[in-house]
Amino acid sequence: MENAKFLLAPMDGMTRASFRLICFEYGADGATTEMIQSLALGRAKKRLSPTFAETMARLPGEGALAAQLIGSVPEMMAESARRLTAMGRFDAIDINMGCPARKVVGSGNGSALLKDPERAIEVMEAVKSATDLPVQLKLRLGWDDEHITAPRLVHAAEALGFSGVTIHGRTRMQMYRGPVNVEAIRQIARSVSIPVYANGGVTGARDALEFLRETGAAGVAIGRAALKAPWIFDDIKRLARGEAVPERQAPERVALVKRLAKLACGHRPEKVAVSEMRKFCGWLLPGLTGAGEVLAQLNDVTTLDGFNRLMDLWLNGLIRTGDIHIHPELMPVETLDTV
Ligand SMILES: Cc1cc2nc3c(=O)[nH]c(=O)nc-3n(C[C@H](O)[C@H](O)[C@H](O)COP(=O)(O)O)c2cc1C
């Protein structure tokens, strides 16, 4: 447990610099950018779009950061790996063999490579030989129950000198639902000498520690649970030290969304950054009195000042009435399965 790492899993549209920094501040031991299309990077013009720029940014205070490439053309992946390396701001390059989206697998990328291990290994070799940075792999167990290719690919990663692998314990056909195969992760972790990080289905700090213990992995990568509770990394460390885990009340949550909004505004047009705050507020504020109305009012807010004013007004009201506590009964019963 002492050396175990708890990582922020890559999430498209989410694990950009601003959200990653928040997770690092709560104690994440590492993070990965959202996936970067090797084709897009290979052809990138000099000026990057604001969205892309935030993905590629690295803020002071961010810890160990891997840049994730997705693609299936070995030469293009190698070229992109060279470009990422030349940027000099990433600690590692990660290869995506997990994305299940129809559009992605339709063009042979992401988890489609699990159906074509020869091609997958060519991609791994191409990236590895194009960079001096550590290279890691993120994959699912296989395409479906009949094609469990992760053991072969993880052994290939070990033979190629990869620095680690993250295994999402589901197949592509399971998408984001259904049981995570803890035993399969455990067996793979036991069979190689490189670090294996377990991923999939963590719902809270206690659960993450249990997942670590059951898989015997070197660490755990956490995705959706961090969107709702980026403090999960802090909670894990407190639990591991035998301490109690605090409830995150209104002042902390409001400070967090204000900071996230400010950071995001540093990288993208204010209007876009503020409108994207609706989804983060929808995950981080429910359970607080009046969150529903505030979320509705956010639809009319287009500036950072307006966002801060709305949050301050609401928080001051909660502080005046002493109602700053999170009420589990006000939490909506929904999951992030479909984000
Ligand atoms: C919205 C969303 C976007 C994702 N984008 C990526 C991605 O860009 N690269 C990747 O390897 N995995 C991606 N994933 C998969 C996660 O990294 C993770 O493997 C998966 O969500 C299971 O972990 P969790 O149950 O802790 O969320 C994404 C998942 C979600 C929900």
The ligand as a Gaussian input file, in Angstrom:
#p B3LYP/6-31G(d) Opt

LIG

0 1
 C      -16.356000      10.723000     -20.412000
 C      -15.269000       9.713000     -20.489000
 C      -14.220000       9.935000     -21.340000
 C      -13.186000       8.988000     -21.437000
 N      -12.122000       9.269000     -22.242000
 C      -11.054000       8.417000     -22.247000
 C       -9.862000       8.741000     -22.966000
 O       -9.733000       9.807000     -23.589000
 N       -8.852000       7.834000     -22.935000
 C       -8.936000       6.647000     -22.237000
 O       -7.999000       5.856000     -22.239000
 N      -10.047000       6.340000     -21.536000
 C      -11.080000       7.197000     -21.509000
 N      -12.171000       6.907000     -20.737000
 C      -12.185000       5.679000     -19.914000
 C      -11.680000       5.957000     -18.486000
 O      -10.321000       6.321000     -18.472000
 C      -11.869000       4.701000     -17.603000
 O      -11.136000       3.650000     -18.178000
 C      -13.315000       4.258000     -17.479000
 O      -14.187000       5.359000     -17.287000
 C      -13.487000       3.263000     -16.319000
 O      -13.041000       3.834000     -15.104000
 P      -14.042000       4.504000     -14.028000
 O      -15.115000       3.487000     -13.732000
 O      -13.167000       4.816000     -12.853000
 O      -14.633000       5.712000     -14.684000
 C      -13.232000       7.809000     -20.665000
 C      -14.312000       7.602000     -19.808000
 C      -15.322000       8.530000     -19.709000
 C      -16.456000       8.274000     -18.765000

